[in-house]
Amino acid sequence: MEIRFSKNSGYTLIEVLMVVVIVSLLATVALPSYQDQMMRTRRADGKTMLLEVMQAQERYFTEELIYTKDLTQLGYGDKRVPSHENFYLVSAHECSTANPVSITECIELKAEPVGAQFDDGILVIDSYGNQNPPEKWKL
């Protein structure tokens, strides 16, 4: 039995280029979508931490009748608390509403993005339940 090899057993340059073009087109479409999905997934880390700290603020308020800007009084190790996955730093501030209110009435929590989440922007929630920016709080 004799085995013969054909001299045309490889791929042509045009076939290889077509594969490269198709793969690059798929990457062009898929990569931005993937990055957007990852940013929204990491945003959940910031929202979770904001809600957790706000819950601690409300417990503190029921005992002291005032909110606190010092998160160490809520049992956290620092005035700026990292989120569970370290994509955000949460801090407390007096509410920045059109009509100034005292810290006995309102507290505002801000989650500043860090690391891979840096380009996402700040998430804010206050003790009145306002969530800003609204589009980032939607599912």
Secondary structure, DSSP 8 states (H G I E B T S, - for coil): ------TT-S--HHHHHHHHHHHHHHHHHHHHHHHHHHHHHHHHHHHHHHHHHHHHHHHHHHHHSS--S-GGGGT-SSSSEE-TTSSEEEEEEE---SS---TTT-EEEEEEE-GGGGGG--EEEETT--EESGGGT--
